[in-house]
Amino acid sequence: MKIYYRHIFPFISLLIVSLFYSCSIFTESKPTAEELANTGWTLFKDHKYESALNKFLDAIYNEPDNEVGYHGCGWCYLLLNEPTNAIENFNNAIAKGNTTDDPIAGLAAAHLAGEEYPQAIHKAKDVLQNNPNYYFEYEPMIDYQDLRLILAMAYFHEGQLANAQEQVNFLDPSNNLNPDDPDTWVVNDIKHPSYAEALMALI
């Protein structure tokens, strides 16, 4: 009997250790969708957009209706110059319940990048009407001035030069550009042959 116990004891000890380590108290829990999204925003603030994107995608994988994940993906795709993916994710964020101005502001920029100027104008105006002093929580340097610039560029490409000039006047009230006075078609000491070219240079 002593021989039997001597041979089986190491096996029992190994089994007990294995059972302990398989218990939940020894198993590292997987991060929740909320935790993944929070990590994504931390990376986003550090301008690590590809790493942030992966965290947001993981959040969506864990929780397919996670609007924060879609919202984060939208901004990452936008800043990685993928406007089509950005638009899709911003729209998903809104559909999943994000009622803030942030995904709408993102859509304005994404539509401009995708040369969808009427949509860019519509979204930028919506945000400015809701909040004339808008800024993006996770990147405060993105603010109402960027939306004014989006409007100026979109209006210009739509041939609405007066509306583009109006937005430029918000951004630079001291400019003296006048469509009827060629002497004012000077930007950064360069004289332009047309008002449109001078306005584009100013934008």
N, C-alpha and C positions, 0 to 999 in steps of 0.2 A: 504493500500500500504506500509506503514511503516513496518508493520509486515512481509510482503513478502520480502522486501529488507533486513530486519534484519536477516532473515533465509538464504537467498541466498548469502549474502555477504561473510560469511566464506567459502562457497563452491568455490566461484569465486577466493578468495584469495589463497586457496589451489591449485586450478587449475593453476593459474599464476605461483606460486612457482614451481610446478611440471614441467611446460613448460620451465622455466628458467634452471632448473637442467638437463633437457633432451637435451638442446642445446649443441652443440659441444664445446663451450667455457667452459662448466662446466664438460665435459666428459674427463676422462684421456685417452689419445691416446695410442694405443698399440705399443710396440716397433717394429721397422722394423727388417728385417732379418739381415741387417748390424749391427744394434745396438745389437741384440742378439749375433751375432758372436763376436763382440768386447768385450762384457761382458764375453763370453766364453773364449777368449784368456786371459783376465785379471784373471779369475779364474784358468786357466791353468798355468799361471806364478806362481800362489800361490800354485801349486801342488794339487789343488782341482779338480781332474780329473772327478769324478762322477758329480759334479755340473756343471763343464764346458761342459761335454758331453750333459747334459740336455739342455743347452743353444744352443749348436750347432744343436741338434735335433730339437729344436723349430725353429731355423733359417731355416732349411730345410723344416719344416712343412709350414712355412710362404712363402717360396720361393723354390720350389722343385729343381730348377737348380742352387742353391747357392753353388758354388764350395768351398767357404770358410767354409761353414758348414760341408761339406763332409770331407774337409781337417782336420778341427779341430776334427771331430769324429774319423778320422783315428788315430791321435796321442793319443787321449784319450783312445781309445780301445787298442792301442798298450801298453800304460803304465798301463792299467788295466789288462794286460795279456790276451787279447782276439785277437790273431793274425788274425784269420779268418775274423772277423768283421773289423779289421784294414785294411786288404788287400782290402776288398770290398770297403771301404770308400776312401782309397787312390786312387784306380782305378777310382772311380766315380769322385773324385776331378780332376783328370787328364782329364777324358772324358768331364767334364763340363768346362774345360778351364784353369786349373792351370798348367802353363808351367814352374814353378820354379823347383829347385832341391829338395825342401822340401818333397813333397809326394813320390818322388823316394827314398830318403834317408829313409823315413818311411817304404816304401815297403821292402827295404833291411833288415831292422831290423825285420819286421813282417815275412818275408819269413824265416829268420834264426830261429825265435821263433817257426815257424811252421815246422821246419826241412825240408824246401824246399831249399836245399843248392845251387843248380845251379842258381835258381832265385835270391837268396840273393847275390851271387857273381856277377851276371850280373848287378843288380841294384846298388850295392855299387861301382862297377867299373865305371858305367855311371856317377855317381855323382862326383867321384874323377877325372875323365877325364875332366868334365866340370869345376870343381872348386876344386883344390887340397887342398885348405885351407877352405873348407866348414864348416859352423856352422849353427845351426838352430836358426832362429831369435827369436823365442819365448822361447827357452831354450838353450842359448849359450853353456852350458856344453855338449850338444849333438853336436859333431863336427866330423872333418875328422879322428880324432884318433879312434872314435867309429866305423867309416866305415872300417878303417884298421883292427880293432879287429874283426868286422863282417867277413871280408875277411879271416882273419887268422883262425877263427873257422870254417867257411864254407869249406875252402880248406882242413882243417884237417879232417873234417868228410867225405869229398870226397876222402880222401886218397892221396891228393896232398900235401905231407909234405914239399917239397921244396918251393912251393908257399906260404904255411903257414909260413914257416921260413922267407921268404922274407918280409912278412907283419910284423912279429915280429921284424925284423931288423929295420924297419921304426920306430916302437914304442920304441924299446930299442936297440939302436945301440951298446951299450956296452956289450950286451950278447955275450958269446963265445961258444954258443951251436954248436957242430959239429957232424953231423950224423956218421962220421967215427972215432970219438975219444970218447970212453966210459968215459974217465976222465973228459969230459966236460958235462956229463949228470947229472949235479948237479944244482938244483934250490932251493934257500932258504936253502942251506946247507943240502939238502936231495939228496942222490945219487939214481938215478933211473936205473932200470935194462935194459931199452931200450931207444933209442933216441925218439921214439914216445911218451912214457910216460913223458919224460923230456920236450919235446916240448909242450905237453898238459898242463903240470904244469906251464910252462912259459907263455902260453896263458892265 
